[in-house]
Amino acid sequence: MKPKRFVLLTSIAGIVGVVMLVVSFTINPGPPSNATHDQLIAFGNQYYTSILWGAWLQAVGPLLIVFFALGVVFLAGYNNRLAGWLTLLGGGVLMMVSLAEVTFYISALYGDNPLNMANISVNLIGAVQHLYFIVGAPSVFLPLGAVILGSRVLPRLFGYLAILLGFAFVFLGVVFLYSLPMPSGVYAFAGVQAVWWLAAAITLIVRGDRS
């Protein structure tokens, strides 16, 4: 594949991935806090369709974002360097965390059974969301920031911001380790990473057009 075409494909994947994530969180409002089993069942019945489509978008969106991250590694020439391999590992960890959360969103819809699956799934969703801060986001942002700083594929500012975001997620994961579930404000901070991915993808496609 020609370099410009690959840059275009990589950038589009990043942009589409971010859009899919934003839409997924928009149409899937999440269950009310401290809801009873009956309330969770009613919530699942009311938002059944939007939860399933939100789960699908949340499964595919991160995959496209990881593709973008690995595309940056390839364009930077870091395929066989430690930072590149760590980004690949981080992408796998991020996908594992994302798919686990999606799995529990879907399993929560099987709520009308003796195992009280809805309540169990909601608790597991909260547990997995802790993992996003503890290891999911940092495992991608930290090595990818090093890749960007060591190359010219993106402006160095994106590298510094990626490393800053990585450590910010680590910090929040440790500080709120005992908060079950995490405060809503902490979850809102996770939206900052979407801005970084979108800006990086747009910048990459603009720089590719100029080259």
Secondary structure, DSSP 8 states (H G I E B T S, - for coil): --HHHHHHHHHHHHHHHHHHHHHHHHH-----TT--HHHHHHHHHHTHHHHHHHHHHHHHHHHHHHHHHHHHHHHHT-TTSHHHHHHHHHHHHHHHHHHHHHHHHHHTT--SSTT-HHHHHHHHHHHHHHHIIIIITHHHHHHHHHHHHTSSSS-HHHHHHHHHHHHHHHHHHHHTTT-SS--HHHHHHTTHHHHHHHHHHHHHHHHHHH-
